[in-house]
Amino acid sequence: MKSMNVIKVDTQKKRRARYLTLADDLANDIASGRYAVGTMMPSEAELCERYGVSRFTVREAIKQIQLSGLVSTRQGLGTRVEQTEGARHFSLSLKSIDEVEQHGHYTRMIDVVTRDIITDDELAETLSCEPGQQFLYIESYRVPRDSSVSLPVAWNESYIVGAYAGIRDEIGQHEGAVYSLLERSFNERITEIHQEISAINLSESTALRLHVPNGTAGLRIKRSYVGRHGEPILYGINTYPGDRFTFSMLLNHRHDG
C-alpha cells in the first residue's frame, strides 16, 4: 500500500472552524500547483489521511473551495481543480428582463431544497405580499455554470406562488432562470421585474452558508416577477458577501420626442 505523509492542520488556528482552516490549506495547495488545474483532487479518504481530519471536515472544506470557484464536483466523478484563484469580486449590470435571463443562463442551482410554506407577518413584509399566502419555497446556492464564468456564489431563496408549485420536481434539473421554467410550464409571461437592492449584515445562518464571519456586510437583491395578470408569481432573493459584489447601472438623460 502506498504510504502517505500526514499533514497536520495548524494548531494555532484551533479556535476557527477546522473545515475553514483545511479549506485555506487546500486553496494554498491549489495556488502552489500541488493540485494542478484540470486534475482530480485526492479522494475523501486520502484527504482525511493526508490532513489528519474527519470526512465531515473534508466535505465541508471541499464545499468551501467549490463556492469560491476553485473546484467543481460531480457525483461519482470526484472533485476537479478548475482554477488557481477564487473569484473575489464581481460587478453586475442588469438593465432588462433579457439580461436577467442571461444571468440565469450562466449560473446553476446546487444543494436544492424545496418545501411548502405559508407566509407569516414577517415574511409577508419581506416579500411585500399578504400574510397567509401559500408558496413553494426553494433554497439553493447559485453558482457559476462552469469554470469559464466569473460570477459570485449567491445564497438563493425563491418563493413561487402556490398555484405554480407543480414545477417542484423540475427545479433541480432546470438550467437557467426559475421564471423561464414558469413561463414554459404554464404558458405564462413575465411582464415586469421589480428589483430592490439592500445593504445588510448577514445573519448567522446566511453567513455560515456563505462561509464568512457572522455579521459580515452583505448585499441582498430581491426581485418580484410580475405575470401577465399584473400580480407577482415569483419572488427571488439572492444574498452575496459584500466584498465580492458591486451592482452598477448606467443612467441617461431622457430625450422626449
C-alpha positions, 0 to 999 in steps of 0.5 A, a space after each residue: 500500500 502506498 504510504 502517505 505523509 500526514 499533514 497536520 492542520 495548524 494548531 494555532 488556528 484551533 479556535 476557527 472552524 477546522 473545515 475553514 482552516 483545511 479549506 485555506 490549506 487546500 486553496 494554498 495547495 491549489 495556488 502552489 500547483 500541488 493540485 494542478 488545474 484540470 486534475 482530480 483532487 485526492 479522494 475523501 479518504 486520502 484527504 482525511 489521511 493526508 490532513 489528519 481530519 474527519 470526512 465531515 471536515 473534508 466535505 465541508 472544506 471541499 464545499 468551501 473551495 467549490 463556492 469560491 470557484 476553485 473546484 467543481 464536483 460531480 457525483 461519482 466523478 470526484 472533485 476537479 481543480 478548475 482554477 488557481 484563484 477564487 473569484 473575489 469580486 464581481 460587478 453586475 449590470 442588469 438593465 432588462 428582463 433579457 439580461 436577467 435571463 442571461 444571468 440565469 443562463 450562466 449560473 446553476 442551482 446546487 444543494 436544492 431544497 424545496 418545501 411548502 410554506 405559508 407566509 407569516 407577518 414577517 415574511 409577508 413584509 419581506 416579500 411585500 405580499 399578504 400574510 397567509 399566502 401559500 408558496 413553494 419555497 426553494 433554497 439553493 446556492 447559485 453558482 457559476 455554470 462552469 469554470 469559464 464564468 466569473 460570477 459570485 456564489 449567491 445564497 438563493 431563496 425563491 418563493 413561487 406562488 402556490 398555484 405554480 408549485 407543480 414545477 417542484 420536481 423540475 427545479 433541480 434539473 432546470 438550467 437557467 432562470 426559475 421564471 423561464 421554467 414558469 413561463 414554459 410550464 404554464 404558458 405564462 409571461 413575465 411582464 415586469 421585474 421589480 428589483 430592490 437592492 439592500 445593504 445588510 449584515 448577514 445573519 448567522 445562518 446566511 453567513 455560515 452558508 456563505 462561509 464568512 464571519 457572522 455579521 459580515 456586510 452583505 448585499 441582498 437583491 430581491 426581485 418580484 416577477 410580475 405575470 401577465 395578470 399584473 400580480 407577482 408569481 415569483 419572488 427571488 432573493 439572492 444574498 452575496 458577501 459584500 466584498 465580492 459584489 458591486 451592482 452598477 447601472 448606467 443612467 441617461 438623460 431622457 430625450 422626449 420626442 
